[in-house]
Amino acid sequence: MKLRNITKDSLFTKSLKLAKSNPNKAGLMILFDILFIVTIFILFRLSTYFAQVLVMPQTTAAIPIAIILSLTYYLMILFAYSFFKYCILDFIKSLFSKTSFSFNQLGQFYMLNIIIAGIFFAITIALNAILASIKQSYAPFVFIVLAVPYALFLYIIINISHSLFYKGDSIKDATKKSFSIIFTKIKIYREIILIMILFAISLSILFFGIGYLINLLASKNYNLYLSIYSYFKQASIIIFDLIFYFIILINRISFYSIAKEIT
């Protein structure tokens, strides 16, 4: 009964109820995520096309041009991300109170993302330097040890800073508070991370069990085994991606709820 009450009162459950009670806004969040993916695909196709059309001379002078083009491409992707995330944050904010949507803060939100991207780009270079300095036989293990907390660190910083900014904080305050929270108030966001870990472990056990059953039942017929396993692999990827996205969707609401409680 105690576990049931904890689950019922958890931040994830409360966020899920908010999403369920506002299906239109939840649907708009999903729609804008899909539009973002479509936009990224279009930008990628355009960049591929121009890369084939533009013939760059193989000289030292071409390096600055290549850097500028690459930087422009990534800044365009970052702007697309900022635009759609900015709209999604308004949908999330409207779950808690009435909102009046405006693009007045979009430029500053874009700048916030540039700053965060710059910080983590520097951290990535430092991590790559560490990996390059160790023996190659240990590199995969060190990479896992560093990559997992780094990914979680990045995930929390991005969502907390975004929520704080859209709630009304300045770029400086949103950045400063998000980095401060991750080191000093781990209890605030540990439930969000725990949910992701539990779902990942549960799905891994489920897929491993199903894979074992397929191997046990169809191993005598090799062609049947390959056919079933191929469908199972594709289905596993789709299911995992959908559940992972669902958790991210609900966690966005949780992060905004946390931002409201912080200040």
Secondary structure, DSSP 8 states (H G I E B T S, - for coil): -HHHHHHHTSHHHHHHHHHHH-HHHHHHHHHHHHHHHHHHHHHHHHHHHHHHHS---SSTTHHHHHHHHHHHHHHHHHHHHHHHHHHHHHHHHHHHS-----STTHHHHHHHHHHHHHHHHHHHHHHHHHHHTS-TTTHHHHHHHHHHHHHHHHHHHHHHHHHHHHHT--HHHHHHHHHHHHHH-HHHHHHHHHHHHHHHHHHHHHHHHHHHHHHHHHTTSHHHHHHHHHHHHHHHHHHHHHHHHHHHHHHHHHHHHHHHHH-
